[in-house]
Amino acid sequence: MNGEGRRVLLLGASGTIGLAVAGQLRADGYDPVCLMRADPLRDGCETQLAGIARLVTDFADPSAVRQAILRAGADALISCMASRTGAPEDAWAIDYRAHSAVLKAAQAARIRQMVLLSAICVQKPRLAFQRAKLAFEAELIASGLTYSIVRPTAYFKSLSGQVARVRGGKSYLLFGDGRGTACKPISNRDLARYLVACLSDATLQNRVLPIGGPGPAVTPRAQGAYLFAKLGLTPRFRQVPVRLIRGIASGLALAGRLSPAASRKAEFARIAEYYATESMLVWDAVAERYDADATPEFGRETLWDHYDHLLRGEGADDRGAHALF
């Protein structure tokens, strides 16, 4: 415990990563205060946040944000807040504008440090939410605050959508042959420990920090093979052509010129295509390839540990917007 009662403002505490960070802050001796939207808490959040101070604000109102942050009396800030859908309007409202309002309010309140949970996919930005995240990253770097920008590779929950499918005797869906992309996923607990460590570890400050869990990097095909082996089933893979997703995205983009609803669906199709074709690893811009060896590792929990946990029926994933299958 090295927090020594230091008050830390936490954004995004009702999400799965945010909840883990709230618990880690308390375990390490910090005094967390959660700044939250007025939305009802998800099931289980009330219990997990019991005893932690909470403030509710309207993130679209810079004046309200400033007043709430002044009331909090914190000297450091961790943000796990993110747009829930990735839709352009949501991304720019939350990933950029809400964060920008928070940053300005934090400067006015003389908060000295900010830890930002970002995403490794911003290395090759093609989507609205990636551009919004990068816009705020640049603003934070230029702010004068001590900063840590953490870009995790992938979350366990985003790779768990087919566990029930395989257990039910169905095939494992792959984009292409399932060998073209890979990642080093990190658990909620390990990521929370890393984010909180940024508050006190000077080697993690004023840096952009890509981070994964324990290696090696795993492909979608390897994920499916592990599930079949653990369940004692003959592997059954079904390959979905990537060009099918591209075709859907292109068709929706054309329709989106006349229909806002189709335009939003087109963005979701582009998001699906992105994750189907890009690895969540450090991108080597010189060699123009993803580099698993250059992708840092942290923590103890592996994706296989998580799969074993789910297969034993000891938990369930609240994937929300991560639900692809």
C-alpha positions in Angstrom: 0.0 0.0 0.0 1.7 3.2 -1.2 -1.2 5.5 -1.8 -1.0 7.1 1.7 -4.5 8.4 1.5 -3.9 10.4 -1.7 -7.2 11.4 -3.3 -7.6 10.2 -6.9 -10.5 11.1 -9.1 -11.7 8.2 -11.2 -13.7 8.4 -14.4 -15.5 5.4 -15.9 -15.8 3.6 -12.6 -19.0 1.7 -13.7 -17.2 -0.1 -16.5 -15.4 -3.4 -16.0 -11.9 -1.9 -16.1 -13.0 1.1 -14.0 -14.5 -1.1 -11.3 -11.2 -3.0 -11.2 -9.3 0.3 -10.9 -11.5 1.5 -8.1 -10.8 -1.7 -6.1 -7.1 -1.5 -6.8 -6.9 2.2 -5.7 -8.5 1.3 -2.4 -6.3 -1.8 -2.0 -3.2 0.4 -2.5 -4.2 2.9 0.1 -5.6 5.7 -2.2 -8.8 7.6 -1.5 -10.8 7.2 -4.8 -13.6 9.5 -5.8 -15.7 8.4 -8.7 -17.0 11.1 -11.2 -19.9 9.5 -13.0 -22.7 10.1 -15.5 -26.2 10.0 -14.2 -27.0 6.7 -15.9 -28.2 3.9 -13.6 -25.3 1.7 -12.4 -25.0 -1.8 -14.0 -25.9 -4.8 -11.9 -23.2 -5.4 -9.3 -21.6 -2.0 -9.5 -23.4 -0.7 -6.3 -21.8 -3.5 -4.3 -18.4 -3.2 -5.7 -18.3 0.6 -5.3 -19.7 0.5 -1.7 -17.9 2.9 0.5 -16.3 4.9 -2.3 -17.4 8.5 -2.7 -19.3 9.3 -5.9 -20.1 12.5 -7.7 -22.6 12.8 -10.6 -22.1 15.3 -13.4 -23.2 16.1 -16.9 -20.0 15.6 -19.0 -21.6 17.7 -21.8 -21.7 20.7 -19.5 -18.1 22.1 -18.9 -19.4 24.2 -16.1 -20.9 21.3 -14.3 -17.7 19.2 -14.8 -15.6 22.0 -13.4 -17.7 22.4 -10.3 -17.7 18.6 -9.6 -13.9 18.3 -10.0 -13.4 21.3 -7.7 -15.6 19.6 -5.1 -13.7 16.3 -5.4 -10.5 17.9 -4.1 -8.2 15.3 -5.8 -4.6 15.8 -6.9 -4.6 13.0 -9.5 -7.0 11.7 -12.1 -7.4 8.3 -13.8 -9.8 8.1 -16.7 -11.2 4.7 -17.9 -14.2 6.5 -19.5 -14.8 5.8 -23.2 -17.6 6.0 -25.8 -19.8 2.9 -25.5 -20.5 2.3 -29.2 -17.7 3.8 -31.2 -20.2 5.7 -33.3 -18.7 9.0 -34.6 -21.0 11.3 -32.6 -20.5 9.2 -29.4 -16.8 9.0 -29.9 -16.3 12.7 -30.4 -18.7 13.6 -27.5 -17.0 11.3 -25.0 -13.5 10.3 -26.1 -12.7 13.9 -27.0 -15.0 16.6 -25.9 -15.9 15.2 -22.4 -12.2 14.4 -21.8 -11.2 17.9 -22.9 -13.7 19.5 -20.5 -12.3 17.3 -17.7 -8.7 18.3 -18.5 -9.5 22.0 -18.5 -11.4 21.5 -15.2 -8.5 19.5 -13.7 -6.0 22.3 -14.6 -8.3 24.8 -12.9 -8.5 22.6 -9.8 -4.7 22.2 -9.8 -4.7 18.5 -10.4 -1.1 17.6 -11.2 -1.4 14.2 -12.8 -3.6 12.2 -15.2 -3.5 8.6 -16.3 -5.5 7.9 -19.4 -6.8 4.5 -20.6 -6.6 4.7 -24.4 -6.3 1.8 -26.9 -3.5 0.3 -29.0 -5.5 0.5 -32.2 -4.9 4.3 -32.4 -1.5 3.4 -33.9 -3.2 3.0 -37.3 -6.3 5.3 -37.1 -9.0 4.8 -39.7 -12.1 5.1 -37.5 -13.8 8.0 -35.8 -13.2 6.8 -32.2 -9.5 6.3 -32.9 -9.2 9.9 -34.2 -11.1 11.2 -31.2 -8.8 9.4 -28.8 -5.7 10.7 -30.6 -7.0 14.2 -30.5 -7.3 14.1 -26.7 -4.0 12.3 -26.3 -2.3 15.2 -28.0 -4.2 17.7 -25.8 -3.2 15.9 -22.7 0.5 15.7 -23.7 0.5 19.4 -24.3 -1.3 20.3 -21.1 1.7 20.4 -18.7 0.2 17.7 -16.4 2.3 14.7 -15.6 0.6 12.1 -17.9 0.6 8.4 -18.6 -1.3 7.3 -21.7 -1.9 3.5 -21.5 -2.8 1.6 -24.6 -3.8 -2.0 -23.8 -3.7 -4.6 -26.6 -7.0 -6.4 -26.0 -9.3 -7.3 -23.1 -10.3 -10.8 -22.1 -14.0 -10.0 -22.5 -13.5 -9.0 -26.1 -12.2 -12.5 -26.9 -14.8 -14.4 -25.0 -17.8 -14.1 -27.2 -17.6 -17.6 -28.6 -17.0 -19.6 -25.4 -20.7 -20.4 -25.0 -21.0 -21.0 -28.8 -18.3 -23.7 -28.8 -19.6 -25.2 -25.5 -23.0 -25.5 -27.2 -21.5 -27.6 -30.0 -21.3 -24.9 -32.7 -18.4 -24.1 -34.9 -15.9 -21.3 -34.1 -16.2 -18.4 -36.4 -13.0 -17.0 -38.0 -12.4 -14.0 -40.3 -10.2 -15.4 -43.0 -8.2 -18.4 -41.8 -7.8 -17.0 -38.3 -4.0 -16.7 -38.4 -3.6 -13.2 -39.8 -4.0 -11.3 -36.6 -2.8 -11.7 -33.0 -2.8 -10.0 -29.6 -1.5 -10.2 -26.1 -4.7 -9.8 -24.1 -4.5 -8.4 -20.5 -6.9 -9.1 -17.7 -9.0 -6.5 -15.9 -7.0 -7.0 -12.6 -3.6 -6.8 -14.2 -4.5 -3.7 -16.2 -5.9 -2.1 -13.1 -2.6 -2.7 -11.3 -0.7 -1.2 -14.2 -2.9 1.9 -14.4 -2.6 2.5 -10.6 1.1 1.9 -10.7 1.4 4.9 -13.1 0.5 7.2 -10.2 3.7 6.4 -8.3 6.2 4.9 -10.8 8.2 7.7 -12.4 9.3 5.3 -15.2 5.7 5.1 -16.4 5.1 8.9 -16.5 5.1 11.3 -19.4 5.0 8.4 -21.7 2.7 6.6 -24.1 2.6 3.0 -22.9 1.4 0.1 -25.0 0.8 -2.9 -22.8 -0.3 -6.5 -23.1 -0.7 -9.4 -20.8 1.7 -12.4 -20.5 2.7 -13.7 -23.9 3.0 -15.3 -26.3 0.7 -13.5 -28.8 -2.3 -15.6 -29.7 -4.3 -15.8 -32.9 -8.1 -16.3 -33.2 -7.5 -19.8 -34.5 -5.4 -20.6 -31.4 -8.2 -19.3 -29.2 -10.7 -21.6 -30.8 -8.3 -24.6 -30.8 -7.8 -24.1 -27.0 -11.6 -24.1 -26.3 -12.2 -27.3 -28.4 -9.3 -29.0 -26.7 -10.5 -28.1 -23.2 -14.0 -29.3 -24.0 -12.7 -32.5 -25.6 -14.4 -31.6 -28.9 -13.3 -32.1 -32.5 -12.3 -28.6 -33.8 -14.9 -27.1 -36.1 -14.0 -23.8 -37.7 -16.1 -21.7 -40.0 -14.3 -19.1 -42.1 -16.0 -15.8 -42.9 -14.4 -14.0 -45.8 -13.1 -10.5 -44.9 -14.2 -9.3 -48.3 -17.8 -9.9 -47.1 -17.4 -7.4 -44.3 -15.8 -4.9 -46.6 -18.7 -5.3 -49.0 -21.2 -4.8 -46.3 -19.4 -1.7 -45.1 -19.2 -0.2 -48.6 -22.8 -0.8 -49.2 -23.9 0.8 -46.0 -21.6 3.7 -46.7 -23.4 4.4 -49.9 -26.7 4.1 -48.2 -25.4 6.4 -45.4 -25.3 9.3 -47.8 -29.1 9.4 -47.5 -29.7 7.7 -44.1 -28.0 8.6 -40.8 -29.0 5.1 -39.5 -27.2 3.4 -42.4 -24.2 5.7 -41.8 -23.9 4.5 -38.2 -24.2 0.9 -39.3 -21.4 1.5 -41.9 -19.1 2.7 -39.1 -19.9 -0.4 -37.0 -19.1 -2.6 -40.1 -15.8 -0.7 -40.5 -15.0 -1.3 -36.9 -15.6 -5.1 -37.4 -13.4 -5.1 -40.5 -10.6 -3.3 -38.6 -10.5 -5.8 -35.8 -10.8 -8.7 -38.3 -7.7 -7.5 -40.2 -5.4 -5.7 -37.7 -3.4 -7.2 -34.9 -3.5 -5.6 -31.5 0.2 -5.4 -31.1 2.9 -2.7 -31.4 3.1 -1.4 -34.9 6.6 -1.1 -36.4 6.1 1.8 -38.8 9.6 1.4 -40.4 9.2 -2.3 -41.1 5.4 -1.9 -41.7 4.5 -4.9 -39.6 3.1 -5.7 -36.1 5.8 -6.8 -33.7 4.8 -9.2 -30.9 8.3 -9.1 -29.4 8.2 -5.3 -29.1 4.8 -5.5 -27.4 5.4 -5.1 -23.6 3.9 -7.7 -21.2 2.6 -7.2 -17.7 0.8 -9.3 -15.2 0.1 -12.9 -14.4 -3.3 -13.9 -15.7 -3.5 -15.4 -19.2 -6.4 -15.7 -21.6 -6.3 -19.5 -21.0 -6.8 -18.9 -17.3 -9.9 -16.8 -18.2 -11.3 -19.4 -20.5 -10.8 -22.1 -17.9 -12.7 -19.9 -15.4 -15.6 -19.4 -17.8 -15.8 -23.1 -18.8 -16.0 -24.1 -15.1 -19.1 -21.8 -14.9 -17.3 -19.5 -12.3 -18.2 -16.2 -14.0 -19.6 -14.5 -17.1 -18.4 -11.7 -19.3 -20.3 -8.4 -19.4 -19.2 -7.6 -22.9 -21.7 -4.9 -23.7 -20.4 -3.1 -26.9 -17.7 -5.8 -27.1 -20.3 -8.4 -28.1 -19.6 -9.3 -31.8 -20.8 -12.9 -31.8 
